[in-house]
Amino acid sequence: QVQLVESGGGLVQAGGSLRLSCAASGSIFSILDMGWYRQASGKQRELVATITRGGRTKYADSVEGRFTISRDNARKAVYLQMSSLKPEDTAVYYCNAKFSVTNSEYWGQGTQVTVSS
């Protein structure tokens, strides 16, 4: 079982930066594929960025060049550095973990990011 706890959300002005953190429990973190998703009010949850257990990253077109995903296997953590934030980045951001061996998927409780114009 994997538990995920996000932190770092908050209110920021447009053009500002925030760093989200996701702390994971369990002993299999290093072999999990991790990701960040977001869900704006009234919209479907969408992928923001992913990082494989090998460190390969992928980004949504809307955040490419502004957001950076990274992981620290020793700390069992994944991060999302967000820069040049826009009001349309306002959403609840969720940490996600996938364990391919068992086809299991885990979600955190989410952290609110609000970008004011």
KEKEKOL-626751 format. One record per atom (N, C-alpha, C, O): residue in one letter; atom name; x, y, z. Coordinates in nm, 2 decimals, always signed. Example, Ala and Ser with C-alpha at 12.3 -4.5 7.8 and 13.67 -1.06 7.14 Angstrom:
BEGIN
[r "A", "N", [+1.32, -0.57, +0.78]]
[r "A", "CA", [+1.23, -0.45, +0.78]]
[r "A", "C", [+1.32, -0.33, +0.78]]
[r "A", "O", [+1.42, -0.33, +0.85]]
[r "S", "N", [+1.28, -0.22, +0.71]]
[r "S", "CA", [+1.37, -0.11, +0.71]]
[r "S", "C", [+1.29, +0.00, +0.79]]
[r "S", "O", [+1.34, +0.11, +0.80]]
END
This chain:
BEGIN
[r "Q", "N", [+0.08, -0.12, +0.00]]
[r "Q", "CA", [+0.00, +0.00, +0.00]]
[r "Q", "C", [+0.09, +0.12, +0.00]]
[r "Q", "O", [+0.19, +0.13, +0.07]]
[r "V", "N", [+0.05, +0.22, -0.08]]
[r "V", "CA", [+0.12, +0.35, -0.09]]
[r "V", "C", [+0.03, +0.46, -0.05]]
[r "V", "O", [-0.09, +0.47, -0.10]]
[r "Q", "N", [+0.07, +0.55, +0.04]]
[r "Q", "CA", [+0.00, +0.67, +0.08]]
[r "Q", "C", [+0.08, +0.79, +0.03]]
[r "Q", "O", [+0.20, +0.80, +0.04]]
[r "L", "N", [+0.00, +0.89, -0.02]]
[r "L", "CA", [+0.06, +1.01, -0.08]]
[r "L", "C", [+0.00, +1.13, -0.01]]
[r "L", "O", [-0.12, +1.14, +0.01]]
[r "V", "N", [+0.09, +1.22, +0.03]]
[r "V", "CA", [+0.05, +1.34, +0.09]]
[r "V", "C", [+0.11, +1.46, +0.03]]
[r "V", "O", [+0.23, +1.48, +0.02]]
[r "E", "N", [+0.03, +1.55, -0.03]]
[r "E", "CA", [+0.07, +1.67, -0.10]]
[r "E", "C", [+0.08, +1.78, +0.00]]
[r "E", "O", [+0.02, +1.79, +0.10]]
[r "S", "N", [+0.17, +1.88, -0.04]]
[r "S", "CA", [+0.18, +2.00, +0.04]]
[r "S", "C", [+0.24, +2.11, -0.06]]
[r "S", "O", [+0.29, +2.08, -0.17]]
[r "G", "N", [+0.23, +2.23, -0.02]]
[r "G", "CA", [+0.29, +2.34, -0.09]]
[r "G", "C", [+0.20, +2.43, -0.17]]
[r "G", "O", [+0.24, +2.53, -0.23]]
[r "G", "N", [+0.07, +2.39, -0.17]]
[r "G", "CA", [-0.02, +2.47, -0.25]]
[r "G", "C", [-0.05, +2.61, -0.17]]
[r "G", "O", [+0.00, +2.63, -0.06]]
[r "G", "N", [-0.12, +2.70, -0.24]]
[r "G", "CA", [-0.15, +2.82, -0.18]]
[r "G", "C", [-0.20, +2.92, -0.28]]
[r "G", "O", [-0.23, +2.89, -0.40]]
[r "L", "N", [-0.20, +3.05, -0.24]]
[r "L", "CA", [-0.24, +3.16, -0.33]]
[r "L", "C", [-0.12, +3.24, -0.38]]
[r "L", "O", [-0.03, +3.27, -0.30]]
[r "V", "N", [-0.11, +3.26, -0.51]]
[r "V", "CA", [+0.01, +3.33, -0.56]]
[r "V", "C", [-0.04, +3.42, -0.67]]
[r "V", "O", [-0.14, +3.39, -0.74]]
[r "Q", "N", [+0.03, +3.53, -0.70]]
[r "Q", "CA", [-0.01, +3.62, -0.81]]
[r "Q", "C", [+0.04, +3.56, -0.94]]
[r "Q", "O", [+0.14, +3.49, -0.94]]
[r "A", "N", [-0.02, +3.60, -1.04]]
[r "A", "CA", [+0.02, +3.56, -1.18]]
[r "A", "C", [+0.16, +3.60, -1.20]]
[r "A", "O", [+0.21, +3.71, -1.16]]
[r "G", "N", [+0.24, +3.51, -1.26]]
[r "G", "CA", [+0.38, +3.53, -1.28]]
[r "G", "C", [+0.47, +3.48, -1.17]]
[r "G", "O", [+0.59, +3.47, -1.18]]
[r "G", "N", [+0.40, +3.44, -1.06]]
[r "G", "CA", [+0.48, +3.39, -0.94]]
[r "G", "C", [+0.51, +3.24, -0.96]]
[r "G", "O", [+0.49, +3.18, -1.06]]
[r "S", "N", [+0.57, +3.19, -0.85]]
[r "S", "CA", [+0.61, +3.05, -0.85]]
[r "S", "C", [+0.56, +2.98, -0.72]]
[r "S", "O", [+0.54, +3.04, -0.61]]
[r "L", "N", [+0.55, +2.85, -0.73]]
[r "L", "CA", [+0.52, +2.76, -0.62]]
[r "L", "C", [+0.59, +2.63, -0.64]]
[r "L", "O", [+0.61, +2.59, -0.75]]
[r "R", "N", [+0.62, +2.56, -0.53]]
[r "R", "CA", [+0.67, +2.43, -0.54]]
[r "R", "C", [+0.58, +2.34, -0.46]]
[r "R", "O", [+0.57, +2.35, -0.34]]
[r "L", "N", [+0.53, +2.24, -0.53]]
[r "L", "CA", [+0.45, +2.14, -0.46]]
[r "L", "C", [+0.54, +2.02, -0.43]]
[r "L", "O", [+0.63, +1.98, -0.50]]
[r "S", "N", [+0.50, +1.96, -0.32]]
[r "S", "CA", [+0.57, +1.84, -0.27]]
[r "S", "C", [+0.47, +1.72, -0.25]]
[r "S", "O", [+0.36, +1.75, -0.21]]
[r "C", "N", [+0.52, +1.60, -0.27]]
[r "C", "CA", [+0.44, +1.49, -0.25]]
[r "C", "C", [+0.52, +1.38, -0.17]]
[r "C", "O", [+0.62, +1.34, -0.23]]
[r "A", "N", [+0.49, +1.35, -0.05]]
[r "A", "CA", [+0.56, +1.26, +0.03]]
[r "A", "C", [+0.49, +1.12, +0.02]]
[r "A", "O", [+0.37, +1.11, +0.04]]
[r "A", "N", [+0.56, +1.02, +0.00]]
[r "A", "CA", [+0.51, +0.88, -0.02]]
[r "A", "C", [+0.55, +0.79, +0.09]]
[r "A", "O", [+0.66, +0.80, +0.15]]
[r "S", "N", [+0.46, +0.70, +0.13]]
[r "S", "CA", [+0.50, +0.60, +0.23]]
[r "S", "C", [+0.52, +0.47, +0.15]]
[r "S", "O", [+0.49, +0.46, +0.04]]
[r "G", "N", [+0.57, +0.37, +0.22]]
[r "G", "CA", [+0.59, +0.24, +0.16]]
[r "G", "C", [+0.74, +0.22, +0.11]]
[r "G", "O", [+0.81, +0.32, +0.11]]
[r "S", "N", [+0.77, +0.10, +0.08]]
[r "S", "CA", [+0.91, +0.07, +0.04]]
[r "S", "C", [+0.93, +0.06, -0.11]]
[r "S", "O", [+1.04, +0.02, -0.15]]
[r "I", "N", [+0.83, +0.08, -0.19]]
[r "I", "CA", [+0.85, +0.06, -0.33]]
[r "I", "C", [+0.86, +0.19, -0.41]]
[r "I", "O", [+0.84, +0.19, -0.53]]
[r "F", "N", [+0.88, +0.30, -0.34]]
[r "F", "CA", [+0.87, +0.43, -0.41]]
[r "F", "C", [+0.97, +0.44, -0.53]]
[r "F", "O", [+0.93, +0.49, -0.63]]
[r "S", "N", [+1.08, +0.38, -0.52]]
[r "S", "CA", [+1.18, +0.40, -0.63]]
[r "S", "C", [+1.14, +0.33, -0.75]]
[r "S", "O", [+1.19, +0.35, -0.86]]
[r "I", "N", [+1.04, +0.24, -0.74]]
[r "I", "CA", [+1.00, +0.17, -0.87]]
[r "I", "C", [+0.86, +0.21, -0.91]]
[r "I", "O", [+0.79, +0.14, -0.99]]
[r "L", "N", [+0.81, +0.32, -0.85]]
[r "L", "CA", [+0.68, +0.37, -0.89]]
[r "L", "C", [+0.70, +0.48, -1.00]]
[r "L", "O", [+0.80, +0.55, -1.00]]
[r "D", "N", [+0.61, +0.48, -1.09]]
[r "D", "CA", [+0.60, +0.60, -1.18]]
[r "D", "C", [+0.51, +0.70, -1.12]]
[r "D", "O", [+0.40, +0.67, -1.07]]
[r "M", "N", [+0.56, +0.82, -1.11]]
[r "M", "CA", [+0.49, +0.93, -1.04]]
[r "M", "C", [+0.44, +1.04, -1.13]]
[r "M", "O", [+0.49, +1.06, -1.24]]
[r "G", "N", [+0.34, +1.11, -1.08]]
[r "G", "CA", [+0.28, +1.21, -1.17]]
[r "G", "C", [+0.21, +1.32, -1.09]]
[r "G", "O", [+0.17, +1.29, -0.97]]
[r "W", "N", [+0.18, +1.43, -1.15]]
[r "W", "CA", [+0.09, +1.53, -1.10]]
[r "W", "C", [-0.02, +1.55, -1.19]]
[r "W", "O", [+0.00, +1.56, -1.31]]
[r "Y", "N", [-0.14, +1.56, -1.14]]
[r "Y", "CA", [-0.26, +1.59, -1.22]]
[r "Y", "C", [-0.33, +1.71, -1.15]]
[r "Y", "O", [-0.29, +1.75, -1.04]]
[r "R", "N", [-0.42, +1.77, -1.22]]
[r "R", "CA", [-0.49, +1.88, -1.16]]
[r "R", "C", [-0.64, +1.88, -1.21]]
[r "R", "O", [-0.67, +1.83, -1.32]]
[r "Q", "N", [-0.72, +1.94, -1.13]]
[r "Q", "CA", [-0.86, +1.95, -1.16]]
[r "Q", "C", [-0.91, +2.08, -1.12]]
[r "Q", "O", [-0.92, +2.12, -1.01]]
[r "A", "N", [-0.95, +2.16, -1.23]]
[r "A", "CA", [-1.01, +2.29, -1.20]]
[r "A", "C", [-1.16, +2.27, -1.18]]
[r "A", "O", [-1.22, +2.17, -1.22]]
[r "S", "N", [-1.22, +2.37, -1.12]]
[r "S", "CA", [-1.36, +2.37, -1.08]]
[r "S", "C", [-1.44, +2.35, -1.21]]
[r "S", "O", [-1.43, +2.43, -1.30]]
[r "G", "N", [-1.53, +2.25, -1.21]]
[r "G", "CA", [-1.61, +2.22, -1.32]]
[r "G", "C", [-1.55, +2.15, -1.44]]
[r "G", "O", [-1.61, +2.14, -1.54]]
[r "K", "N", [-1.42, +2.11, -1.42]]
[r "K", "CA", [-1.35, +2.05, -1.53]]
[r "K", "C", [-1.30, +1.91, -1.49]]
[r "K", "O", [-1.30, +1.87, -1.37]]
[r "Q", "N", [-1.26, +1.83, -1.59]]
[r "Q", "CA", [-1.21, +1.70, -1.57]]
[r "Q", "C", [-1.07, +1.71, -1.52]]
[r "Q", "O", [-1.00, +1.80, -1.55]]
[r "R", "N", [-1.03, +1.60, -1.44]]
[r "R", "CA", [-0.89, +1.60, -1.40]]
[r "R", "C", [-0.80, +1.58, -1.52]]
[r "R", "O", [-0.83, +1.50, -1.61]]
[r "E", "N", [-0.69, +1.65, -1.53]]
[r "E", "CA", [-0.60, +1.64, -1.64]]
[r "E", "C", [-0.45, +1.62, -1.59]]
[r "E", "O", [-0.41, +1.66, -1.48]]
[r "L", "N", [-0.38, +1.55, -1.68]]
[r "L", "CA", [-0.24, +1.53, -1.65]]
[r "L", "C", [-0.16, +1.66, -1.66]]
[r "L", "O", [-0.18, +1.73, -1.75]]
[r "V", "N", [-0.07, +1.68, -1.56]]
[r "V", "CA", [+0.02, +1.79, -1.57]]
[r "V", "C", [+0.16, +1.75, -1.61]]
[r "V", "O", [+0.22, +1.80, -1.70]]
[r "A", "N", [+0.21, +1.65, -1.53]]
[r "A", "CA", [+0.35, +1.60, -1.56]]
[r "A", "C", [+0.37, +1.47, -1.50]]
[r "A", "O", [+0.30, +1.43, -1.40]]
[r "T", "N", [+0.45, +1.39, -1.56]]
[r "T", "CA", [+0.49, +1.26, -1.50]]
[r "T", "C", [+0.64, +1.24, -1.51]]
[r "T", "O", [+0.71, +1.30, -1.58]]
[r "I", "N", [+0.68, +1.15, -1.42]]
[r "I", "CA", [+0.82, +1.11, -1.42]]
[r "I", "C", [+0.83, +0.96, -1.39]]
[r "I", "O", [+0.77, +0.91, -1.29]]
[r "T", "N", [+0.90, +0.89, -1.47]]
[r "T", "CA", [+0.90, +0.74, -1.46]]
[r "T", "C", [+1.00, +0.71, -1.35]]
[r "T", "O", [+1.08, +0.79, -1.30]]
[r "R", "N", [+1.01, +0.58, -1.31]]
[r "R", "CA", [+1.10, +0.54, -1.21]]
[r "R", "C", [+1.25, +0.55, -1.27]]
[r "R", "O", [+1.34, +0.56, -1.19]]
[r "G", "N", [+1.26, +0.56, -1.40]]
[r "G", "CA", [+1.39, +0.58, -1.45]]
[r "G", "C", [+1.43, +0.73, -1.47]]
[r "G", "O", [+1.53, +0.77, -1.52]]
[r "G", "N", [+1.33, +0.82, -1.44]]
[r "G", "CA", [+1.36, +0.96, -1.44]]
[r "G", "C", [+1.31, +1.03, -1.57]]
[r "G", "O", [+1.34, +1.15, -1.59]]
[r "R", "N", [+1.25, +0.96, -1.66]]
[r "R", "CA", [+1.20, +1.02, -1.78]]
[r "R", "C", [+1.07, +1.10, -1.75]]
[r "R", "O", [+0.98, +1.06, -1.68]]
[r "T", "N", [+1.07, +1.22, -1.81]]
[r "T", "CA", [+0.96, +1.32, -1.78]]
[r "T", "C", [+0.88, +1.34, -1.90]]
[r "T", "O", [+0.92, +1.33, -2.01]]
[r "K", "N", [+0.75, +1.38, -1.87]]
[r "K", "CA", [+0.66, +1.42, -1.97]]
[r "K", "C", [+0.57, +1.53, -1.92]]
[r "K", "O", [+0.53, +1.53, -1.80]]
[r "Y", "N", [+0.53, +1.63, -2.00]]
[r "Y", "CA", [+0.46, +1.74, -1.96]]
[r "Y", "C", [+0.34, +1.77, -2.05]]
[r "Y", "O", [+0.34, +1.73, -2.17]]
[r "A", "N", [+0.23, +1.82, -1.99]]
[r "A", "CA", [+0.12, +1.87, -2.07]]
[r "A", "C", [+0.17, +1.99, -2.15]]
[r "A", "O", [+0.26, +2.07, -2.10]]
[r "D", "N", [+0.12, +2.01, -2.27]]
[r "D", "CA", [+0.16, +2.12, -2.35]]
[r "D", "C", [+0.14, +2.26, -2.28]]
[r "D", "O", [+0.22, +2.35, -2.30]]
[r "S", "N", [+0.04, +2.26, -2.20]]
[r "S", "CA", [+0.00, +2.39, -2.13]]
[r "S", "C", [+0.10, +2.43, -2.03]]
[r "S", "O", [+0.11, +2.55, -1.99]]
[r "V", "N", [+0.19, +2.34, -1.98]]
[r "V", "CA", [+0.28, +2.37, -1.87]]
[r "V", "C", [+0.43, +2.35, -1.92]]
[r "V", "O", [+0.52, +2.39, -1.84]]
[r "E", "N", [+0.45, +2.30, -2.04]]
[r "E", "CA", [+0.58, +2.28, -2.09]]
[r "E", "C", [+0.66, +2.41, -2.08]]
[r "E", "O", [+0.62, +2.51, -2.13]]
[r "G", "N", [+0.78, +2.40, -2.02]]
[r "G", "CA", [+0.87, +2.51, -2.01]]
[r "G", "C", [+0.85, +2.60, -1.89]]
[r "G", "O", [+0.93, +2.69, -1.86]]
[r "R", "N", [+0.74, +2.57, -1.82]]
[r "R", "CA", [+0.71, +2.65, -1.70]]
[r "R", "C", [+0.71, +2.57, -1.57]]
[r "R", "O", [+0.75, +2.61, -1.47]]
[r "F", "N", [+0.68, +2.44, -1.59]]
[r "F", "CA", [+0.68, +2.35, -1.47]]
[r "F", "C", [+0.79, +2.25, -1.49]]
[r "F", "O", [+0.83, +2.21, -1.60]]
[r "T", "N", [+0.84, +2.20, -1.37]]
[r "T", "CA", [+0.94, +2.10, -1.37]]
[r "T", "C", [+0.91, +1.99, -1.27]]
[r "T", "O", [+0.89, +2.03, -1.15]]
[r "I", "N", [+0.90, +1.87, -1.31]]
[r "I", "CA", [+0.88, +1.76, -1.21]]
[r "I", "C", [+1.01, +1.69, -1.18]]
[r "I", "O", [+1.10, +1.68, -1.27]]
[r "S", "N", [+1.03, +1.65, -1.06]]
[r "S", "CA", [+1.15, +1.59, -1.01]]
[r "S", "C", [+1.11, +1.49, -0.90]]
[r "S", "O", [+1.01, +1.50, -0.84]]
[r "R", "N", [+1.21, +1.40, -0.87]]
[r "R", "CA", [+1.18, +1.31, -0.77]]
[r "R", "C", [+1.31, +1.28, -0.69]]
[r "R", "O", [+1.42, +1.30, -0.74]]
[r "D", "N", [+1.30, +1.25, -0.56]]
[r "D", "CA", [+1.41, +1.22, -0.47]]
[r "D", "C", [+1.37, +1.08, -0.41]]
[r "D", "O", [+1.30, +1.07, -0.32]]
[r "N", "N", [+1.43, +0.98, -0.46]]
[r "N", "CA", [+1.40, +0.84, -0.42]]
[r "N", "C", [+1.44, +0.82, -0.27]]
[r "N", "O", [+1.38, +0.75, -0.20]]
[r "A", "N", [+1.55, +0.88, -0.23]]
[r "A", "CA", [+1.60, +0.87, -0.09]]
[r "A", "C", [+1.50, +0.93, +0.01]]
[r "A", "O", [+1.48, +0.88, +0.12]]
[r "R", "N", [+1.43, +1.03, -0.03]]
[r "R", "CA", [+1.33, +1.10, +0.05]]
[r "R", "C", [+1.19, +1.05, +0.02]]
[r "R", "O", [+1.09, +1.09, +0.09]]
[r "K", "N", [+1.18, +0.96, -0.08]]
[r "K", "CA", [+1.04, +0.92, -0.12]]
[r "K", "C", [+0.95, +1.03, -0.15]]
[r "K", "O", [+0.84, +1.04, -0.10]]
[r "A", "N", [+1.00, +1.12, -0.23]]
[r "A", "CA", [+0.92, +1.24, -0.26]]
[r "A", "C", [+0.93, +1.28, -0.41]]
[r "A", "O", [+1.03, +1.25, -0.48]]
[r "V", "N", [+0.82, +1.34, -0.45]]
[r "V", "CA", [+0.82, +1.40, -0.59]]
[r "V", "C", [+0.78, +1.54, -0.58]]
[r "V", "O", [+0.70, +1.58, -0.49]]
[r "Y", "N", [+0.83, +1.62, -0.66]]
[r "Y", "CA", [+0.81, +1.77, -0.66]]
[r "Y", "C", [+0.76, +1.82, -0.79]]
[r "Y", "O", [+0.78, +1.76, -0.90]]
[r "L", "N", [+0.69, +1.93, -0.78]]
[r "L", "CA", [+0.65, +2.00, -0.90]]
[r "L", "C", [+0.68, +2.15, -0.88]]
[r "L", "O", [+0.62, +2.22, -0.80]]
[r "Q", "N", [+0.78, +2.20, -0.95]]
[r "Q", "CA", [+0.82, +2.34, -0.94]]
[r "Q", "C", [+0.74, +2.41, -1.05]]
[r "Q", "O", [+0.75, +2.38, -1.17]]
[r "M", "N", [+0.66, +2.51, -1.01]]
[r "M", "CA", [+0.58, +2.58, -1.10]]
[r "M", "C", [+0.62, +2.72, -1.11]]
[r "M", "O", [+0.63, +2.79, -1.01]]
[r "S", "N", [+0.65, +2.77, -1.23]]
[r "S", "CA", [+0.69, +2.91, -1.25]]
[r "S", "C", [+0.60, +2.98, -1.35]]
[r "S", "O", [+0.53, +2.91, -1.42]]
[r "S", "N", [+0.61, +3.11, -1.36]]
[r "S", "CA", [+0.53, +3.19, -1.45]]
[r "S", "C", [+0.39, +3.14, -1.45]]
[r "S", "O", [+0.32, +3.12, -1.55]]
[r "L", "N", [+0.34, +3.13, -1.33]]
[r "L", "CA", [+0.20, +3.08, -1.31]]
[r "L", "C", [+0.10, +3.18, -1.37]]
[r "L", "O", [+0.11, +3.30, -1.37]]
[r "K", "N", [-0.01, +3.12, -1.42]]
[r "K", "CA", [-0.12, +3.19, -1.48]]
[r "K", "C", [-0.25, +3.16, -1.41]]
[r "K", "O", [-0.26, +3.06, -1.34]]
[r "P", "N", [-0.35, +3.25, -1.42]]
[r "P", "CA", [-0.47, +3.22, -1.36]]
[r "P", "C", [-0.53, +3.09, -1.40]]
[r "P", "O", [-0.60, +3.02, -1.32]]
[r "E", "N", [-0.51, +3.05, -1.52]]
[r "E", "CA", [-0.57, +2.92, -1.57]]
[r "E", "C", [-0.50, +2.80, -1.51]]
[r "E", "O", [-0.54, +2.68, -1.53]]
[r "D", "N", [-0.39, +2.82, -1.43]]
[r "D", "CA", [-0.33, +2.71, -1.36]]
[r "D", "C", [-0.40, +2.68, -1.22]]
[r "D", "O", [-0.37, +2.58, -1.15]]
[r "T", "N", [-0.50, +2.76, -1.19]]
[r "T", "CA", [-0.57, +2.74, -1.07]]
[r "T", "C", [-0.65, +2.61, -1.07]]
[r "T", "O", [-0.72, +2.59, -1.17]]
[r "A", "N", [-0.62, +2.53, -0.97]]
[r "A", "CA", [-0.68, +2.40, -0.97]]
[r "A", "C", [-0.64, +2.33, -0.84]]
[r "A", "O", [-0.56, +2.38, -0.76]]
[r "V", "N", [-0.70, +2.22, -0.81]]
[r "V", "CA", [-0.65, +2.12, -0.71]]
[r "V", "C", [-0.55, +2.03, -0.77]]
[r "V", "O", [-0.58, +1.97, -0.88]]
[r "Y", "N", [-0.44, +2.03, -0.72]]
[r "Y", "CA", [-0.33, +1.94, -0.78]]
[r "Y", "C", [-0.32, +1.81, -0.70]]
[r "Y", "O", [-0.31, +1.82, -0.57]]
[r "Y", "N", [-0.31, +1.70, -0.77]]
[r "Y", "CA", [-0.31, +1.57, -0.71]]
[r "Y", "C", [-0.18, +1.50, -0.75]]
[r "Y", "O", [-0.14, +1.50, -0.86]]
[r "C", "N", [-0.12, +1.43, -0.65]]
[r "C", "CA", [-0.01, +1.35, -0.67]]
[r "C", "C", [-0.06, +1.21, -0.70]]
[r "C", "O", [-0.16, +1.16, -0.65]]
[r "N", "N", [+0.01, +1.14, -0.80]]
[r "N", "CA", [-0.04, +1.01, -0.85]]
[r "N", "C", [+0.08, +0.92, -0.85]]
[r "N", "O", [+0.19, +0.96, -0.89]]
[r "A", "N", [+0.06, +0.79, -0.82]]
[r "A", "CA", [+0.16, +0.69, -0.83]]
[r "A", "C", [+0.11, +0.57, -0.90]]
[r "A", "O", [-0.01, +0.53, -0.87]]
[r "K", "N", [+0.18, +0.51, -0.98]]
[r "K", "CA", [+0.15, +0.39, -1.05]]
[r "K", "C", [+0.25, +0.28, -1.03]]
[r "K", "O", [+0.37, +0.31, -1.05]]
[r "F", "N", [+0.20, +0.16, -1.00]]
[r "F", "CA", [+0.29, +0.05, -0.98]]
[r "F", "C", [+0.26, -0.05, -1.09]]
[r "F", "O", [+0.16, -0.12, -1.08]]
[r "S", "N", [+0.34, -0.06, -1.19]]
[r "S", "CA", [+0.31, -0.14, -1.31]]
[r "S", "C", [+0.30, -0.29, -1.28]]
[r "S", "O", [+0.23, -0.36, -1.35]]
[r "V", "N", [+0.38, -0.33, -1.18]]
[r "V", "CA", [+0.38, -0.48, -1.15]]
[r "V", "C", [+0.25, -0.53, -1.12]]
[r "V", "O", [+0.21, -0.64, -1.16]]
[r "T", "N", [+0.17, -0.46, -1.04]]
[r "T", "CA", [+0.04, -0.50, -1.00]]
[r "T", "C", [-0.07, -0.42, -1.06]]
[r "T", "O", [-0.19, -0.44, -1.03]]
[r "N", "N", [-0.03, -0.33, -1.15]]
[r "N", "CA", [-0.13, -0.24, -1.22]]
[r "N", "C", [-0.21, -0.16, -1.11]]
[r "N", "O", [-0.33, -0.14, -1.13]]
[r "S", "N", [-0.14, -0.12, -1.01]]
[r "S", "CA", [-0.21, -0.04, -0.90]]
[r "S", "C", [-0.19, +0.11, -0.92]]
[r "S", "O", [-0.09, +0.15, -0.98]]
[r "E", "N", [-0.28, +0.18, -0.87]]
[r "E", "CA", [-0.27, +0.33, -0.88]]
[r "E", "C", [-0.31, +0.39, -0.75]]
[r "E", "O", [-0.41, +0.35, -0.69]]
[r "Y", "N", [-0.24, +0.50, -0.71]]
[r "Y", "CA", [-0.27, +0.56, -0.58]]
[r "Y", "C", [-0.28, +0.71, -0.61]]
[r "Y", "O", [-0.21, +0.77, -0.69]]
[r "W", "N", [-0.36, +0.78, -0.52]]
[r "W", "CA", [-0.38, +0.92, -0.53]]
[r "W", "C", [-0.37, +0.99, -0.39]]
[r "W", "O", [-0.40, +0.93, -0.29]]
[r "G", "N", [-0.31, +1.11, -0.39]]
[r "G", "CA", [-0.31, +1.19, -0.27]]
[r "G", "C", [-0.45, +1.26, -0.26]]
[r "G", "O", [-0.54, +1.24, -0.34]]
[r "Q", "N", [-0.46, +1.34, -0.15]]
[r "Q", "CA", [-0.58, +1.41, -0.12]]
[r "Q", "C", [-0.60, +1.54, -0.20]]
[r "Q", "O", [-0.71, +1.60, -0.20]]
[r "G", "N", [-0.49, +1.59, -0.25]]
[r "G", "CA", [-0.49, +1.71, -0.33]]
[r "G", "C", [-0.45, +1.83, -0.25]]
[r "G", "O", [-0.47, +1.84, -0.13]]
[r "T", "N", [-0.40, +1.93, -0.32]]
[r "T", "CA", [-0.36, +2.06, -0.26]]
[r "T", "C", [-0.41, +2.17, -0.36]]
[r "T", "O", [-0.38, +2.16, -0.48]]
[r "Q", "N", [-0.47, +2.27, -0.30]]
[r "Q", "CA", [-0.52, +2.38, -0.38]]
[r "Q", "C", [-0.42, +2.48, -0.42]]
[r "Q", "O", [-0.34, +2.53, -0.34]]
[r "V", "N", [-0.42, +2.51, -0.55]]
[r "V", "CA", [-0.33, +2.62, -0.60]]
[r "V", "C", [-0.42, +2.72, -0.67]]
[r "V", "O", [-0.50, +2.69, -0.75]]
[r "T", "N", [-0.41, +2.85, -0.62]]
[r "T", "CA", [-0.49, +2.96, -0.67]]
[r "T", "C", [-0.40, +3.07, -0.72]]
[r "T", "O", [-0.31, +3.12, -0.65]]
[r "V", "N", [-0.42, +3.10, -0.85]]
[r "V", "CA", [-0.33, +3.21, -0.91]]
[r "V", "C", [-0.42, +3.33, -0.94]]
[r "V", "O", [-0.52, +3.32, -1.02]]
[r "S", "N", [-0.39, +3.44, -0.88]]
[r "S", "CA", [-0.47, +3.56, -0.90]]
[r "S", "C", [-0.41, +3.64, -1.01]]
[r "S", "O", [-0.29, +3.65, -1.03]]
[r "S", "N", [-0.51, +3.71, -1.08]]
[r "S", "CA", [-0.46, +3.79, -1.19]]
[r "S", "C", [-0.43, +3.94, -1.14]]
[r "S", "O", [-0.39, +4.02, -1.23]]
END
